[in-house]
Amino acid sequence: MTGARVAVVTGAARGIGQAVCVGLAERGVDVVAVDLVEPFETVGLVQARGRKALGLTGDVADPEQVARLGEEITAGMGRCDILVNNAGIYPMANIWKLEFDAWRKVLSVNLDSQFLMAKAVLHHMRDAQWGRIVNITSNSIGLGLPAQAHYLASKMGVIGFTRGLANDVARFGITVNAVGPTLSRTPGVAESPIDEQALAHVAQLQAIKRPGEATDVVGMICFLASDEAAFITGQTIMADGGLVRL
């Protein structure tokens, strides 16, 4: 493999996605930042670290838009070596108030998008006989939280998808793993019904008793995206301050 590796990160305009883009750039990786909104700030942060950056907009839960994104990734960077499926939403609703459209929206953004993005870039990894896919799940799967049936279903689906995809692509030198953050202090959480009291409550359940930050999962994701993680696949790792222990 010649030249810098290229990573595609979804949900990259802010929060964990932006932190991952910066972390990969600091490790010598060029970055494609994908989001519903223009990821101008993320592109600037990557370029400030001396790496190439491409910002793309699109709905990663929409098959037609993902097909377009795949073409733009190929045209702009020529390859994709690393995919970080980070895009996700986390609305809260009790099941008796949850409409089917809202259920499908969460499953589509949190799970379908990971399938679609993997399909869009896997040909690059197969051709190179090397690739890394890191899917973002959640430590919420180990908690008994109310009003999250749709969210938990989607994040458990991520784990199943990760295990199944790992089996299919190992022959091509591609690994697939999942990382589960804890409830973290990110812009998305700040805009949700989750408040500081909830952050503090979850932190007290952890061994490391502070709220998570976007940067707390970057090291694990970057490791799983590296050569050193070549013998790790199909795994789910909780980077959550010691709350869920597998």
C-alpha positions as a printed NumPy array, in Angstrom:
array([[  0.   ,   0.   ,   0.   ],
       [  1.427,   3.352,  -1.064],
       [  0.47 ,   6.796,   0.171],
       [ -1.466,   7.801,   3.247],
       [ -4.481,   5.763,   4.208],
       [ -7.906,   7.319,   3.775],
       [-10.635,   7.151,   6.409],
       [-14.32 ,   7.889,   5.903],
       [-16.068,   9.04 ,   9.082],
       [-19.826,   9.591,   9.263],
       [-21.47 ,  12.023,  11.647],
       [-18.225,  13.955,  11.388],
       [-19.313,  17.576,  11.762],
       [-19.006,  17.595,  15.55 ],
       [-18.836,  15.487,  18.699],
       [-17.31 ,  12.02 ,  18.573],
       [-17.137,  12.007,  14.772],
       [-15.121,  15.211,  14.683],
       [-12.818,  13.989,  17.457],
       [-12.183,  10.768,  15.526],
       [-11.33 ,  12.707,  12.361],
       [ -8.783,  14.75 ,  14.301],
       [ -7.334,  11.675,  15.995],
       [ -6.891,   9.847,  12.704],
       [ -5.298,  12.929,  11.106],
       [ -2.829,  13.125,  13.975],
       [ -1.871,   9.541,  13.12 ],
       [ -1.148,  10.363,   9.473],
       [ -4.495,   9.426,   7.918],
       [ -6.321,  11.497,   5.293],
       [ -9.999,  11.992,   6.08 ],
       [-13.362,  12.157,   4.36 ],
       [-15.794,  13.799,   6.787],
       [-19.441,  12.992,   6.047],
       [-22.466,  14.622,   7.668],
       [-25.923,  16.   ,   6.972],
       [-24.424,  19.487,   7.252],
       [-21.217,  20.803,   5.736],
       [-18.373,  19.692,   8.037],
       [-16.342,  22.862,   7.461],
       [-14.831,  22.96 ,  10.941],
       [-13.779,  19.318,  10.841],
       [-12.125,  19.736,   7.453],
       [-10.161,  22.698,   8.805],
       [ -9.04 ,  20.775,  11.883],
       [ -7.785,  17.889,   9.745],
       [ -5.965,  20.184,   7.329],
       [ -4.383,  22.036,  10.246],
       [ -2.698,  18.739,  11.121],
       [ -1.182,  18.453,   7.672],
       [ -3.559,  15.87 ,   6.242],
       [ -5.843,  15.94 ,   3.229],
       [ -9.518,  16.396,   4.023],
       [-12.703,  16.139,   2.007],
       [-16.04 ,  17.266,   3.403],
       [-19.194,  15.652,   1.997],
       [-22.858,  16.126,   2.827],
       [-25.542,  13.491,   2.599],
       [-28.006,  11.307,   4.447],
       [-26.203,   8.048,   5.165],
       [-29.545,   6.331,   5.758],
       [-30.668,   7.023,   2.174],
       [-29.467,   4.417,  -0.384],
       [-29.403,   6.877,  -3.291],
       [-27.448,   9.477,  -1.345],
       [-24.995,   6.858,  -0.099],
       [-24.415,   5.713,  -3.686],
       [-23.583,   9.326,  -4.565],
       [-21.292,   9.615,  -1.546],
       [-19.473,   6.483,  -2.659],
       [-18.829,   8.043,  -6.057],
       [-17.639,  11.289,  -4.47 ],
       [-15.263,   9.426,  -2.157],
       [-13.751,   7.63 ,  -5.136],
       [-13.507,  10.83 ,  -7.19 ],
       [-12.084,  12.904,  -4.342],
       [ -9.695,  10.486,  -2.643],
       [ -9.481,   7.476,  -4.951],
       [ -9.785,   4.968,  -2.122],
       [-11.175,   4.157,   1.298],
       [ -9.099,   2.122,   3.732],
       [-10.933,   2.868,   6.977],
       [-14.64 ,   3.365,   7.637],
       [-15.913,   4.686,  10.962],
       [-19.703,   4.348,  11.099],
       [-20.41 ,   6.978,  13.73 ],
       [-23.645,   8.664,  12.571],
       [-26.493,   8.137,  14.999],
       [-29.509,   9.648,  16.729],
       [-30.922,   9.015,  20.196],
       [-34.437,  10.326,  20.701],
       [-36.3  ,   9.107,  23.77 ],
       [-39.888,   7.847,  23.84 ],
       [-41.846,   5.273,  25.795],
       [-43.063,   2.452,  23.597],
       [-46.744,   3.421,  23.985],
       [-45.943,   6.846,  22.559],
       [-43.534,   5.62 ,  19.887],
       [-44.918,   5.77 ,  16.337],
       [-43.699,   3.285,  13.758],
       [-42.166,   6.04 ,  11.615],
       [-40.068,   7.16 ,  14.586],
       [-39.025,   3.547,  15.236],
       [-37.974,   3.13 ,  11.614],
       [-36.09 ,   6.448,  11.619],
       [-33.862,   5.352,  14.514],
       [-33.227,   1.923,  12.989],
       [-32.481,   3.531,   9.638],
       [-29.983,   6.109,  10.891],
       [-28.295,   3.955,  13.523],
       [-28.19 ,   0.593,  11.722],
       [-29.177,   0.745,   8.058],
       [-26.616,   3.487,   7.464],
       [-23.803,   1.215,   8.615],
       [-24.832,  -1.457,   6.112],
       [-25.154,   1.088,   3.305],
       [-21.803,   2.771,   3.974],
       [-19.996,  -0.555,   4.241],
       [-21.455,  -1.622,   0.894],
       [-20.401,   1.695,  -0.648],
       [-16.704,   1.412,   0.248],
       [-15.953,  -2.298,   0.618],
       [-14.79 ,  -2.622,  -2.992],
       [-11.835,  -0.353,  -2.194],
       [-10.827,  -2.544,   0.749],
       [-11.288,  -5.771,  -1.176],
       [ -9.11 ,  -4.477,  -4.012],
       [ -6.401,  -3.452,  -1.53 ],
       [ -6.759,  -6.647,   0.527],
       [ -6.723,  -4.443,   3.622],
       [ -9.406,  -2.556,   5.466],
       [-10.753,  -1.498,   8.825],
       [-14.4  ,  -0.919,   9.705],
       [-15.321,   0.43 ,  13.141],
       [-19.02 ,   0.638,  13.97 ],
       [-20.238,   2.762,  16.853],
       [-22.694,   1.06 ,  19.216],
       [-23.476,   2.115,  22.798],
       [-22.971,   0.921,  26.339],
       [-26.708,   1.511,  26.805],
       [-27.241,  -2.095,  25.73 ],
       [-26.01 ,  -3.116,  29.19 ],
       [-28.294,  -0.765,  31.083],
       [-31.979,  -0.875,  31.933],
       [-32.854,   2.58 ,  30.652],
       [-36.473,   3.598,  30.005],
       [-37.813,   5.183,  26.817],
       [-35.067,   3.689,  24.636],
       [-36.527,   0.534,  23.094],
       [-35.902,   1.819,  19.563],
       [-32.395,   3.053,  20.362],
       [-31.376,  -0.149,  22.138],
       [-32.741,  -2.284,  19.308],
       [-30.652,  -0.322,  16.818],
       [-27.465,  -0.541,  18.869],
       [-27.857,  -4.267,  19.52 ],
       [-28.325,  -4.59 ,  15.771],
       [-24.974,  -2.87 ,  15.263],
       [-23.296,  -5.596,  17.312],
       [-24.95 ,  -8.354,  15.293],
       [-24.059,  -6.634,  12.023],
       [-20.459,  -6.234,  13.181],
       [-20.14 ,  -9.935,  13.972],
       [-21.717, -11.044,  10.713],
       [-19.77 ,  -8.652,   8.503],
       [-16.506,  -9.676,  10.179],
       [-17.11 , -13.242,   9.017],
       [-17.777, -12.205,   5.435],
       [-14.779,  -9.937,   4.86 ],
       [-11.95 , -11.488,   6.896],
       [-10.67 , -13.317,   3.799],
       [ -9.872,  -9.935,   2.234],
       [ -7.717,  -8.688,   5.111],
       [-10.577,  -6.546,   6.449],
       [-11.468,  -6.378,  10.125],
       [-14.773,  -5.188,  11.571],
       [-15.255,  -4.186,  15.189],
       [-17.645,  -2.12 ,  17.281],
       [-16.931,   0.438,  19.989],
       [-19.475,   1.442,  22.618],
       [-19.075,   4.861,  24.242],
       [-20.782,   5.842,  27.454],
       [-23.225,   8.721,  27.68 ],
       [-20.898,  11.571,  26.763],
       [-20.86 ,  15.343,  26.895],
       [-21.258,  16.14 ,  23.198],
       [-23.211,  18.793,  21.264],
       [-25.778,  16.191,  20.259],
       [-26.426,  15.184,  23.839],
       [-26.66 ,  18.849,  24.84 ],
       [-29.496,  19.281,  22.337],
       [-31.333,  16.156,  23.541],
       [-33.605,  15.702,  26.585],
       [-30.56 ,  14.348,  28.47 ],
       [-29.415,  16.842,  31.11 ],
       [-26.415,  17.249,  33.401],
       [-28.195,  15.28 ,  36.121],
       [-28.442,  12.278,  33.797],
       [-24.783,  12.62 ,  32.827],
       [-23.804,  12.708,  36.492],
       [-25.999,   9.682,  37.29 ],
       [-24.412,   7.538,  34.576],
       [-20.94 ,   8.682,  35.642],
       [-21.591,   7.401,  39.164],
       [-22.357,   3.948,  37.754],
       [-18.936,   3.832,  36.078],
       [-15.65 ,   2.817,  37.657],
       [-14.209,   6.091,  36.357],
       [-16.683,   8.524,  37.834],
       [-16.831,  11.385,  35.384],
       [-18.984,  11.976,  32.306],
       [-17.545,  10.78 ,  29.04 ],
       [-16.072,  13.195,  26.523],
       [-15.907,  12.849,  22.755],
       [-12.155,  12.277,  22.919],
       [-12.464,   9.306,  25.298],
       [-13.172,   6.809,  22.5  ],
       [-10.721,   8.165,  19.938],
       [ -7.743,   6.084,  21.033],
       [ -9.668,   2.806,  20.824],
       [-11.149,   3.626,  17.43 ],
       [ -7.77 ,   4.641,  16.026],
       [ -6.177,   1.478,  17.399],
       [ -8.822,  -0.718,  15.776],
       [ -8.194,   1.171,  12.532],
       [ -4.461,   0.408,  12.622],
       [ -2.137,  -2.388,  11.496],
       [ -1.628,  -3.383,  15.123],
       [ -5.271,  -4.537,  15.355],
       [ -4.978,  -6.975,  12.436],
       [ -5.917, -10.017,  14.569],
       [ -8.955,  -8.424,  16.245],
       [-12.297,  -8.74 ,  14.464],
       [-15.962,  -9.245,  15.252],
       [-15.501,  -7.731,  18.697],
       [-17.454,  -5.17 ,  20.69 ],
       [-15.35 ,  -3.068,  23.042],
       [-16.905,  -0.717,  25.57 ],
       [-14.874,   2.474,  26.023],
       [-17.184,   3.632,  28.764],
       [-15.287,   4.251,  31.986],
       [-15.861,   0.723,  33.222],
       [-19.661,   0.68 ,  33.3  ],
       [-20.395,  -2.344,  31.107],
       [-17.864,  -5.147,  31.538],
       [-17.83 ,  -7.989,  29.005]])
